[in-house]
């Protein structure tokens, strides 16, 4: 079972009507829609909103527009939305949203993350990726158990520092680094990895299009096609993110 973000596109919809409209659009993909497990099911629960730091950004000229999805425009009984910062919202008409600024925000965060990583690598001796330790285990499974391989990888000072910063709420190293090998992550080619991060700045893992079609990142070419689709939406079409579980 896992959680993921779904970007939902709707025809023009007032924010107070949004929860009902989203529920109707998502209904065909409910795992529990049928008695014997919906064959096209994609989720078993969802909630309006996404993770911290991933809010939609508003074009400055439309700040405060009542067509935007915010805690002030969606009744609390329909969705308990947390307050957001300036020029942030949970979605709204495509023409009010600043997708380019969202991509720039992601690029800036990515560059800041790599700068923070460079600072850490200057403080600690070089570290090896988890795959090196696993390879040693696989060559001698009895003499070098997998648990020992994982432990020795985690005990490297550089890996320890990243983990401690993630737990402490460091603005660069989030909790995902408790599940990701930072040595392998930062071994990626920087420019290519940065471009990939920017491609994921606007769309979620899945997209529910205006015509009710569901696609997700398991489909080849998903990110490029979805970015183009969202960029080309009519200005009145509403875009919103859901946190889903399946």
C-alpha positions, 0 to 999 in steps of 0.5 A, a space after each residue: 500500500 502506498 501514497 501518491 499525488 494525483 493531479 485532477 483537472 475539472 471543468 470550471 468549478 466554484 471552490 465550495 463545490 470542488 469536493 463534490 466535483 472531485 468525488 464524482 470525477 474520482 469515483 470510477 477509479 475507487 478500488 471498492 466501487 465493485 463488490 469484487 475489487 474494481 478492475 480499473 481501481 486506482 485508490 481506496 481513499 483520497 484527501 484534498 491537498 498535497 504535501 508541505 512546500 508543494 502548494 500551487 503558486 498564484 500569478 501575483 495579479 490574481 492573489 486573493 481571487 475567490 476562485 482559488 482553492 484556499 481555506 477561505 473559499 472551501 467550507 471547513 466541513 467539506 475539507 480541512 485545509 491548512 493555511 498557506 503562505 503568500 501566493 499559494 493555494 491548493 489549486 484553481 483555474 489554470 489561468 490563475 496559476 503560475 506553473 513556471 514559478 512552480 518549476 523555478 521553485 523546484 529548480 531553486 530547491 534542487 540547486 540549494 540541496 546540491 549546494 548543501 550536499 557539497 558542504 557536507 562532503 567537505 566535512 566528512 571522508 568519502 562514503 560508499 553507496 549501499 550497493 557496494 555493501 550489498 555486493 559484498 553480502 551477496 558474495 559472502 551471504 553467510 560471512 557478511 549478513 545483509 543486516 551487517 551490510 546495511 548497518 555499516 553503510 548507515 554508520 558512515 559519517 556522511 550518511 549519518 549526518 544526512 540522516 540526522 539532518 533529515 530527522 531534525 527538519 533540515 530545510 534541504 534534507 527531508 525525511 525521504 533521505 531516511 529511505 534513500 541512499 544519499 550516496 547513490 542519489 547524489 551520484 546522479 548526473 546533476 543536470 539530468 537529475 535537475 531536469 527530471 526534478 523540474 518535470 515533476 514540479 507541477 504534475 503529480 504521480 497520476 493525472 485525471 484529465 478533463 475527459 475522465 482519463 487516468 494516466 500515471 508515471 508508470 506510463 512511458 513519456 508520462 511527465 512530458 505529456 502531462 506537463 504539456 497537457 497542463 500547460 495547454 489547459 483552457 484558462 477556466 479549467 480547474 486544477 487541484 492535487 489530491 493525496 491518494 492511497 492505494 
